[in-house]
């Protein structure tokens, strides 16, 4: 099935900016006119400061401090400073830190349904993901799962449709994937495994060396801006698209429920408002930065290559086979999946009418 991911940043950004400004004025006024306590939190993250993914954590910390008049402060820590990048959930659950910024699909080993909090293969783009989370019952369902870990989660960043990864050699057919060692997490990794890939899960800071030294043959990270930052173009030549496994990945801020429940209501509202701003701010920055980075990569010799129809169709079939299998044996997964699938059918029908028809025309007739 051919499908194009269409993202409309303007509507989300404008609406959220209005909401954030209004909420900021209200919460700041409340905070400065009352004797609210001084609160100091630590935030573990799965990122380094040089990557765009760190934007979400930084935005939350800055906005919480500003809106609380400095009474509520959060200090972000990069991956490895407190805990390794893939152990943020564990640190928040244990109360080692009050909150963390990460990608929920890193933890599908704890509950496979957590993949939906980030992104799943052939799922939603960023605009559709936000619609499902904020208006389609997605966030409520995911917070129910996270409560089992003594955590409450909020969307706090999105990278937009990602790229399909860096490969040292061309891959044209499914058989070309057989035996390749590739860094790819989440359900996308499970799909690639079914297509014959030897899947590896590595934090961002370890990808370049593994690819450059031949420990892995391919790797996906985010998109042109962050991939260039990691230097992946220096370790592999072929840059595939689209990133069908992450068409609209959300990053989450996780908060220990004990710490959350101790916060005054005013601080809770400030935190939630900051998370919404982080969610939109990261997405719009990536959209602006990725195009510039792509131009540089291509000029430097990167070979942009689309996945073949054969690989796309095989990957889509494997994806939905995995969903059905998980739903048949896991009640939590089934509950999330059925609601997600119903919303997917509805929004795809709508976006095919409005977004896709418009994009097809303007891209074919751009001047």
Secondary structure, 3 states (H helix, E strand, C coil): CCCCCCCCHHHHHHHHHHHHHHHHHHHHHHHHCCCCCCEEEEEEECCCCCCHHHHHHHHHHHHHHHHCCCCEEEEEECCCCCCCHHHHHHHHHHCCCCEEEECHHHHCCCCHHHHHHHCCCCCCCHHHHHHHHHHCCHHHHHHHHHHHHCEEEEEEEECCCCCCCEECCCCCCHHHHCCCEEECCHHHHHHHHHCCCEEECCCHHHHHHHHHCCCCCEECCCCHHHHHHHCHHHCCCEEEECCCCCCCCEEEEEEEHHHHHHCCHHHHHHHHHHHHHHHHHHHHHHHHHHHHHHHHHHHCCCEEEECCHHHHHHHHHHHHHHHHHHHHHCHHHHHHHHHHHHHHHHHHHHHHHHHHHHHHHHHHCCC
